[in-house]
Structures are given as structure tokens and as C-alpha cells.
Amino acid sequence: MGREFIQTIFARRSIRKYTDRPVSKEDIRTLLEAAMAAPSASNRKPWRFIVVTERRTLDALAEAHPYGKMLYEAPLCISVCGDLTEMEQFWVQDCSAATENLLLAATALGLGAVWLGVYPNQERVAAVRAILGLPETVTPLNLISIGYPAEEKEPRTQYDESRVHWEHW
Ligand SMILES: Cc1cc2nc3c(=O)[nH]c(=O)nc-3n(C[C@H](O)[C@H](O)[C@H](O)COP(=O)(O)O)c2cc1C
């Protein structure tokens, strides 16, 4: 906890190359628990998670996503989706908070991951919906490609003073 957790935040980088090693059921469970611990407007938790480990589904997602070709090598993909059966004004924020928690948990477990944007690109939404068999009421926000890293990236803060305004613009 404390400072060590802040270091995990800086260590989270987009990892797009993976080894063959599969991710254990236990670690997948931890990723999902971290995601579901995120804040959610009125605690409505509209998030749903599609966990994909089957090779042919991973390949189909890789083919469908123009910037998701690393899924051809990834042993695991989790799609964070919003269930919009009822009006969910803040579903994008809720699902994004869950996604960031998942990415940080992946880093803490020694996994590498990258967020692949789906919503609001309607072409990608339709393709992912078809591959994963999502009902019309469920919208995929992203695909998270996950595996044990086969590339190393430096932790960094990206702190930029010019983007900070104190008291007023
Ligand atoms: C909404 C969103 C969509 C993204 N889509 C893609 C994507 O389609 N393909 C990809 O390789 N990376 C994607 N990324 C990852 C960014 O490229 C990455 O976060 C950024 O370059 C900063 O690098 P870092 O994650 O290592 O800090 C996406 C990130 C976000 C937040």
C-alpha cells in the first residue's frame, strides 16, 4: 500500500507482446474483482465482462479490430461492456473506472495489458457484438488484451505542469 501502489500506477504501460503462458483462473478472478471494486454512479454497476480464452474467438477479435492485432498472440481478452437495459447515464465513466482498475491489477500481478477502444466506433461495436454474441442492450466499451509480457517498458509519470491550472484557468 501507500507509495508502492503509486509505483504500480506509473508502471502500468500498454503491453502488446506476450509469451505463451496462460493466465490462471485465480488471476482472472483477481482482475475481475479489482474491476468491480471501481466507483460507479449511484453504485448501479452497469459493467459486464466477457472473458475470452478460446483461440478462435481471440483470433476473430484480432481480425475485427483494426488496432487489435496483438490479440492473435494474447492468451486472454476481457471485454468490458455496459448493460444499457435501463437508462445508464454514466455507463462509459463506470466502465472506464472498472477498466483502469483491471489494468492496474494486471500490472500488480506481473501481467501486461492494453486497452483497445471499441465504443463509440459503431463499426467496431457491431463487429464485437456479433463475435461475442452480445444482445443489443449490451455495448462493448473495449477489449483488454492480456498476457505475460514479452516486452519491457519503463515506468513513467508523464507529469506536465502546463496542463495544471491552480484556482482558475
Ligand atoms: C480509449 C483508449 C483506446 C485505446 N485504443 C487502443 C487500440 O485500439 N490499440 C492499441 O494498441 N492501443 C490502444 N490504446 C492504448 C494507448 O495507445 C496507450 O494507452 C497510450 O499510447 C499511452 O501509453 P501507455 O498506456 O503505455 O501509458 C487505447 C487507450 C485508450 C485509453
The ligand as an ORCA input file, in Angstrom:
! r2SCAN-3c Opt
* xyz 0 1
  C      -9.806      4.742    -25.053
  C      -8.499      4.090    -25.438
  C      -8.399      3.392    -26.622
  C      -7.201      2.769    -26.997
  N      -7.178      2.013    -28.144
  C      -6.037      1.349    -28.459
  C      -6.014      0.476    -29.585
  O      -7.021      0.319    -30.296
  N      -4.850     -0.180    -29.868
  C      -3.733     -0.036    -29.103
  O      -2.723     -0.679    -29.418
  N      -3.720      0.786    -28.018
  C      -4.839      1.471    -27.681
  N      -4.869      2.259    -26.542
  C      -3.659      2.391    -25.706
  C      -2.947      3.762    -25.914
  O      -2.338      3.792    -27.175
  C      -1.928      3.965    -24.767
  O      -2.589      3.973    -23.530
  C      -1.136      5.270    -24.927
  O      -0.328      5.220    -26.077
  C      -0.244      5.581    -23.708
  O       0.687      4.541    -23.488
  P       0.702      3.729    -22.094
  O      -0.627      3.013    -21.963
  O       1.859      2.770    -22.216
  O       0.889      4.704    -20.971
  C      -6.056      2.882    -26.162
  C      -6.164      3.603    -24.961
  C      -7.373      4.180    -24.586
  C      -7.467      4.896    -23.258
*
